[in-house]
Amino acid sequence: MPDLSHGDDAAAVNSLRSAVMRLSRRLKHQRVDESLSPTEMSVLGTLSLCGSATPGELARKEHVQPPSMTRIVALLEAKGLVRLEPHPDDRRQKVVTRTEQAETMLEESRRKRNAFLASLVDGLDEDEWAKLRAAAPVLEKLAHL
C-alpha cells in the first residue's frame, strides 16, 4: 500500500491522477457523434461490454441515480441507439439492448480514439512504449476496482 503521506508516493499518485484526467478529457473530444453526451456514450459502451441490462442495473454500473438513467435510456431510444424489451422474468421491468446502429457508431468511435492514441504513442521512444504496454493491464485493473 502506498504511503500517501510520503513525498514520492504522493507525487506519483498526484501525477497519475492528473495525467489520466487530461488524457480522458482529450479522448472524450474524439467522438464520432457530437450529439451524444459522454454519459450517453458511456451507457452504450457498458451495454456493448456487458450485454443487455435493466435501467436499474445500468444506473448502478454507471454510478447514476435510477431516474437519471431512465432519462438517458429514453434519449438513446429516441435516437434509435437502444431498444426496450420486456424483461424475461419480471413483467414490471424492461431490458435495454443496444441496436446495430449503436454498435456501428461505437466501433467507429473506438477506431477514432485508437487512432488518436496511436498518434500520441508515435511520439514515444521504444522504452517509453514498452513501459506503457506493461502499465496497460494495471490501469485496466484500476479502472474496474
FENMO-V818462 format. One record per run of one state. SS is the DSSP state (A for helix, B for strand, O for the rest). FROM is the first residue (numbers start at 1). TO is the last residue. If there is no record, write none. Layout:
SS_FROM_TO / SS_FROM_TO
//
This chain:
O_1_6 / A_7_28 / O_29_37 / A_38_50 / O_51_52 / B_53_53 / O_54_54 / A_55_62 / O_63_65 / A_66_78 / O_79_81 / B_82_86 / O_87_93 / B_94_98 / O_99_99 / A_100_121 / O_122_125 / A_126_143 / O_144_145
//
